[in-house]
Amino acid sequence: MTETDQSNEKRESPWLITPTVSADPKLGTTLGTVFGYIKALDPESTPSLFTSFVTYSDTDSYVGGVFSDVYYDGDKHRVKAGYINGKIRNEYDDFLGTGRQFKTEDNIDSFFFRYLQRLIGDWYLGGQVIVSDYVIGADGIFDSILAQVGFTGFTSNGIGLVGEFDSRDEPRDPHAGKHFVVQNVAYRESLGGEESFDAYKANYSNYWGFGDGHVLATNVRGRWTHDAPLGGYSSLNMRGYTSGNYLAKHYSHINLDARFNIYDRWGASLFGGVGCLYDKASSCNQSESLYPMLGAGIIFDLKPDAGIVLRLEYAKGESDNEAYYLSLGHPF
């Protein structure tokens, strides 16, 4: 190691602090702060990340929590855990296709824990626990409408299995490799919940490096439910759209994210995709079930050694769906 390398290593602080911002026509402007600590638990493991965060929006919503992303024993073991608490007040323009505007209020108190162990090569297997207690309310007459359709919130405790394949060269800022995760969550009344249903997820990403440090990332994702109440339905999960504003039993999308290396620690992003919400897969042949998205932004390599980036972006969906983001980490 040269003297220059030693000097750069000394300047690399293990502490992380950054603002976060999002703004869209439905939720207004949300400001937040992330505090973090980065620590490699052993020389052969990816640096672990421990964070706390808080956000507040001009709709008088607030959320706070803690999150850990831990790697140890040469990346043979992986743990993700977090706790979230807050109140979210949403302003929907066309909630669940009713064509009407109204506000909902969600009280959230959730905990999750996931553990994975390497089986062989790039394959991992493990399990997860999710404990979520939230109550949804709405203004005025819409409170009774939500009750009629069953979207009233519930305590949802679940357990599930997780399988993962990960050949990425760097988990948080990959330039090559593949990542595939398949999981289920069995929500059961016998676990202390108020509803029993099943949710299944699959998430596949591919990373192709080209040119001088550029990357084209592709993501295919899906969520499918069985016997889920409306509160457990799948939501549109793409930048530019408000989560929860569109729901169906099942959801799938394909997204592309081009990441360009511009100069030193600065880069740019160009992304797009299309999502589908459906009860039957054949519905994705119909335009009313499809939700396109395009966007672009700036990327800053905030913590190069840990692969942590900061992205400032604009995303545009159909109709008046659009949003600005200042967020920590890549979307996939």
CORMO-V223916 format. One record per residue. N is the residue number from 1. OMEGA is omega in degrees with one decimal (999 if undefined). D_LAST is the distance of its C-alpha to the last C-alpha in whole Angstrom. Layout:
# CORMO-V223916
n->N omega->OMEGA d_last->D_LAST
n->N omega->OMEGA d_last->D_LAST
This chain:
# CORMO-V223916
n->1 omega->-179.6 d_last->33
n->2 omega->177.9 d_last->34
n->3 omega->178.6 d_last->35
n->4 omega->179.1 d_last->33
n->5 omega->179.1 d_last->30
n->6 omega->179.2 d_last->32
n->7 omega->179.1 d_last->32
n->8 omega->-179.5 d_last->28
n->9 omega->179.4 d_last->27
n->10 omega->-178.0 d_last->30
n->11 omega->-177.9 d_last->28
n->12 omega->-177.4 d_last->25
n->13 omega->176.0 d_last->25
n->14 omega->-177.5 d_last->23
n->15 omega->-178.6 d_last->23
n->16 omega->172.7 d_last->20
n->17 omega->-178.6 d_last->21
n->18 omega->173.3 d_last->20
n->19 omega->171.4 d_last->20
n->20 omega->-177.8 d_last->18
n->21 omega->167.4 d_last->19
n->22 omega->-179.5 d_last->18
n->23 omega->174.9 d_last->21
n->24 omega->-174.8 d_last->21
n->25 omega->-174.3 d_last->24
n->26 omega->-176.8 d_last->24
n->27 omega->-177.6 d_last->23
n->28 omega->-178.1 d_last->25
n->29 omega->178.9 d_last->23
n->30 omega->178.2 d_last->22
n->31 omega->-179.5 d_last->22
n->32 omega->177.1 d_last->21
n->33 omega->175.7 d_last->21
n->34 omega->172.8 d_last->19
n->35 omega->-178.2 d_last->21
n->36 omega->176.2 d_last->20
n->37 omega->-176.6 d_last->21
n->38 omega->-176.9 d_last->20
n->39 omega->172.3 d_last->22
n->40 omega->-175.3 d_last->22
n->41 omega->171.4 d_last->24
n->42 omega->-172.4 d_last->25
n->43 omega->-175.0 d_last->25
n->44 omega->-177.2 d_last->23
n->45 omega->171.1 d_last->20
n->46 omega->178.0 d_last->17
n->47 omega->177.5 d_last->18
n->48 omega->-177.2 d_last->18
n->49 omega->177.1 d_last->17
n->50 omega->-174.0 d_last->19
n->51 omega->165.7 d_last->19
n->52 omega->-175.6 d_last->21
n->53 omega->175.0 d_last->20
n->54 omega->177.9 d_last->22
n->55 omega->176.2 d_last->22
n->56 omega->-178.1 d_last->25
n->57 omega->-180.0 d_last->25
n->58 omega->168.4 d_last->28
n->59 omega->-179.5 d_last->28
n->60 omega->173.3 d_last->29
n->61 omega->177.1 d_last->26
n->62 omega->179.0 d_last->25
n->63 omega->175.1 d_last->23
n->64 omega->179.0 d_last->23
n->65 omega->177.0 d_last->21
n->66 omega->-178.4 d_last->20
n->67 omega->175.9 d_last->17
n->68 omega->178.4 d_last->17
n->69 omega->-165.2 d_last->15
n->70 omega->175.5 d_last->18
n->71 omega->178.8 d_last->18
n->72 omega->-177.9 d_last->22
n->73 omega->178.3 d_last->24
n->74 omega->-178.5 d_last->23
n->75 omega->176.5 d_last->19
n->76 omega->-178.6 d_last->21
n->77 omega->179.4 d_last->21
n->78 omega->179.4 d_last->17
n->79 omega->170.5 d_last->18
n->80 omega->-179.6 d_last->16
n->81 omega->179.9 d_last->18
n->82 omega->176.9 d_last->19
n->83 omega->-177.3 d_last->21
n->84 omega->177.0 d_last->21
n->85 omega->177.6 d_last->24
n->86 omega->177.9 d_last->25
n->87 omega->-178.3 d_last->26
n->88 omega->176.5 d_last->25
n->89 omega->-177.9 d_last->27
n->90 omega->175.5 d_last->25
n->91 omega->-175.3 d_last->27
n->92 omega->176.5 d_last->27
n->93 omega->-177.6 d_last->28
n->94 omega->-173.4 d_last->28
n->95 omega->177.2 d_last->28
n->96 omega->176.7 d_last->27
n->97 omega->-179.6 d_last->29
n->98 omega->-177.9 d_last->32
n->99 omega->-176.9 d_last->32
n->100 omega->177.4 d_last->33
n->101 omega->171.6 d_last->32
n->102 omega->-174.3 d_last->32
n->103 omega->173.0 d_last->30
n->104 omega->-179.3 d_last->29
n->105 omega->-178.5 d_last->29
n->106 omega->170.3 d_last->26
n->107 omega->-172.1 d_last->27
n->108 omega->175.5 d_last->25
n->109 omega->-169.4 d_last->25
n->110 omega->175.9 d_last->23
n->111 omega->175.0 d_last->22
n->112 omega->179.5 d_last->20
n->113 omega->178.7 d_last->20
n->114 omega->177.0 d_last->18
n->115 omega->177.2 d_last->20
n->116 omega->176.0 d_last->19
n->117 omega->179.3 d_last->21
n->118 omega->176.1 d_last->21
n->119 omega->179.3 d_last->23
n->120 omega->179.5 d_last->24
n->121 omega->-178.7 d_last->22
n->122 omega->-176.4 d_last->18
n->123 omega->179.6 d_last->19
n->124 omega->175.6 d_last->18
n->125 omega->179.3 d_last->20
n->126 omega->-178.1 d_last->21
n->127 omega->-177.6 d_last->21
n->128 omega->176.8 d_last->20
n->129 omega->178.5 d_last->22
n->130 omega->176.8 d_last->21
n->131 omega->-175.6 d_last->24
n->132 omega->179.4 d_last->24
n->133 omega->178.8 d_last->27
n->134 omega->-179.4 d_last->27
n->135 omega->-177.5 d_last->29
n->136 omega->176.8 d_last->29
n->137 omega->-179.0 d_last->32
n->138 omega->-179.3 d_last->33
n->139 omega->167.7 d_last->35
n->140 omega->-173.9 d_last->39
n->141 omega->-177.0 d_last->39
n->142 omega->175.7 d_last->36
n->143 omega->179.1 d_last->36
n->144 omega->177.3 d_last->38
n->145 omega->179.2 d_last->36
n->146 omega->179.2 d_last->33
n->147 omega->-178.9 d_last->35
n->148 omega->-178.9 d_last->37
n->149 omega->175.2 d_last->33
n->150 omega->-177.4 d_last->32
n->151 omega->-174.6 d_last->29
n->152 omega->-179.9 d_last->31
n->153 omega->-178.8 d_last->28
n->154 omega->171.7 d_last->29
n->155 omega->-173.7 d_last->29
n->156 omega->178.5 d_last->26
n->157 omega->-176.0 d_last->26
n->158 omega->173.8 d_last->24
n->159 omega->-179.7 d_last->24
n->160 omega->176.6 d_last->22
n->161 omega->179.0 d_last->21
n->162 omega->172.7 d_last->17
n->163 omega->-175.0 d_last->17
n->164 omega->168.3 d_last->14
n->165 omega->-174.5 d_last->14
n->166 omega->176.6 d_last->13
n->167 omega->-179.7 d_last->14
n->168 omega->177.8 d_last->12
n->169 omega->176.8 d_last->14
n->170 omega->-172.8 d_last->12
n->171 omega->-173.8 d_last->10
n->172 omega->-179.6 d_last->8
n->173 omega->-173.7 d_last->9
n->174 omega->173.5 d_last->9
n->175 omega->179.1 d_last->12
n->176 omega->175.1 d_last->13
n->177 omega->-178.3 d_last->13
n->178 omega->178.5 d_last->11
n->179 omega->-178.2 d_last->9
n->180 omega->178.8 d_last->11
n->181 omega->173.8 d_last->12
n->182 omega->-174.4 d_last->15
n->183 omega->172.6 d_last->17
n->184 omega->171.2 d_last->19
n->185 omega->176.9 d_last->21
n->186 omega->176.7 d_last->25
n->187 omega->-174.7 d_last->26
n->188 omega->173.7 d_last->30
n->189 omega->-179.3 d_last->33
n->190 omega->176.9 d_last->34
n->191 omega->179.4 d_last->31
n->192 omega->179.0 d_last->32
n->193 omega->179.9 d_last->30
n->194 omega->179.7 d_last->32
n->195 omega->174.5 d_last->30
n->196 omega->176.7 d_last->30
n->197 omega->-177.2 d_last->27
n->198 omega->175.3 d_last->24
n->199 omega->-179.9 d_last->21
n->200 omega->-179.8 d_last->18
n->201 omega->171.6 d_last->15
n->202 omega->-174.9 d_last->13
n->203 omega->-178.4 d_last->9
n->204 omega->177.6 d_last->9
n->205 omega->176.9 d_last->7
n->206 omega->-176.4 d_last->10
n->207 omega->-177.4 d_last->10
n->208 omega->178.4 d_last->13
n->209 omega->178.5 d_last->15
n->210 omega->178.1 d_last->18
n->211 omega->-176.9 d_last->21
n->212 omega->176.9 d_last->21
n->213 omega->178.3 d_last->17
n->214 omega->-178.3 d_last->15
n->215 omega->169.8 d_last->12
n->216 omega->-179.7 d_last->11
n->217 omega->178.9 d_last->8
n->218 omega->-178.3 d_last->8
n->219 omega->173.7 d_last->7
n->220 omega->-173.2 d_last->10
n->221 omega->176.6 d_last->10
n->222 omega->173.6 d_last->14
n->223 omega->-177.0 d_last->16
n->224 omega->-177.9 d_last->19
n->225 omega->176.1 d_last->22
n->226 omega->-179.7 d_last->26
n->227 omega->-178.0 d_last->29
n->228 omega->169.0 d_last->26
n->229 omega->-176.2 d_last->28
n->230 omega->178.9 d_last->27
n->231 omega->179.0 d_last->25
n->232 omega->179.3 d_last->23
n->233 omega->177.8 d_last->22
n->234 omega->-178.5 d_last->19
n->235 omega->173.0 d_last->17
n->236 omega->-171.6 d_last->16
n->237 omega->178.2 d_last->12
n->238 omega->176.6 d_last->11
n->239 omega->-178.6 d_last->12
n->240 omega->-179.7 d_last->15
n->241 omega->177.3 d_last->17
n->242 omega->179.5 d_last->18
n->243 omega->179.4 d_last->17
n->244 omega->-178.9 d_last->20
n->245 omega->177.9 d_last->22
n->246 omega->-175.8 d_last->21
n->247 omega->171.2 d_last->22
n->248 omega->179.9 d_last->23
n->249 omega->-174.2 d_last->23
n->250 omega->-178.9 d_last->20
n->251 omega->174.6 d_last->17
n->252 omega->173.6 d_last->15
n->253 omega->168.9 d_last->13
n->254 omega->-178.4 d_last->12
n->255 omega->173.0 d_last->9
n->256 omega->-178.5 d_last->10
n->257 omega->178.5 d_last->9
n->258 omega->-177.2 d_last->11
n->259 omega->-174.1 d_last->12
n->260 omega->174.8 d_last->15
n->261 omega->-174.9 d_last->17
n->262 omega->-178.2 d_last->20
n->263 omega->177.8 d_last->22
n->264 omega->-177.6 d_last->22
n->265 omega->-178.0 d_last->19
n->266 omega->178.1 d_last->19
n->267 omega->179.6 d_last->16
n->268 omega->179.4 d_last->16
n->269 omega->172.9 d_last->13
n->270 omega->-171.9 d_last->14
n->271 omega->178.9 d_last->12
n->272 omega->179.0 d_last->13
n->273 omega->177.5 d_last->13
n->274 omega->178.2 d_last->15
n->275 omega->179.1 d_last->15
n->276 omega->172.0 d_last->18
n->277 omega->-171.2 d_last->20
n->278 omega->167.8 d_last->23
n->279 omega->174.3 d_last->26
n->280 omega->-176.1 d_last->26
n->281 omega->-179.2 d_last->24
n->282 omega->179.7 d_last->27
n->283 omega->-178.9 d_last->26
n->284 omega->172.6 d_last->23
n->285 omega->-177.3 d_last->26
n->286 omega->-173.8 d_last->27
n->287 omega->-177.8 d_last->26
n->288 omega->177.4 d_last->26
n->289 omega->-174.8 d_last->23
n->290 omega->-177.5 d_last->21
n->291 omega->-179.3 d_last->19
n->292 omega->179.9 d_last->18
n->293 omega->174.5 d_last->16
n->294 omega->178.3 d_last->16
n->295 omega->179.8 d_last->15
n->296 omega->-180.0 d_last->15
n->297 omega->-178.6 d_last->15
n->298 omega->179.7 d_last->16
n->299 omega->174.5 d_last->14
n->300 omega->-179.9 d_last->16
n->301 omega->-170.9 d_last->16
n->302 omega->179.3 d_last->17
n->303 omega->-174.0 d_last->17
n->304 omega->-176.7 d_last->17
n->305 omega->-179.4 d_last->18
n->306 omega->179.6 d_last->16
n->307 omega->-177.3 d_last->13
n->308 omega->-178.5 d_last->12
n->309 omega->175.2 d_last->12
n->310 omega->-176.3 d_last->13
n->311 omega->174.0 d_last->12
n->312 omega->-168.2 d_last->15
n->313 omega->172.0 d_last->15
n->314 omega->178.5 d_last->17
n->315 omega->-178.0 d_last->16
n->316 omega->174.2 d_last->18
n->317 omega->179.6 d_last->19
n->318 omega->177.9 d_last->22
n->319 omega->-178.2 d_last->25
n->320 omega->177.9 d_last->25
n->321 omega->178.0 d_last->21
n->322 omega->-178.4 d_last->20
n->323 omega->171.9 d_last->18
n->324 omega->-178.6 d_last->18
n->325 omega->161.7 d_last->15
n->326 omega->-168.5 d_last->15
n->327 omega->-179.3 d_last->13
n->328 omega->175.9 d_last->12
n->329 omega->176.3 d_last->8
n->330 omega->177.6 d_last->5
n->331 omega->174.7 d_last->4
n->332 omega->999 d_last->0
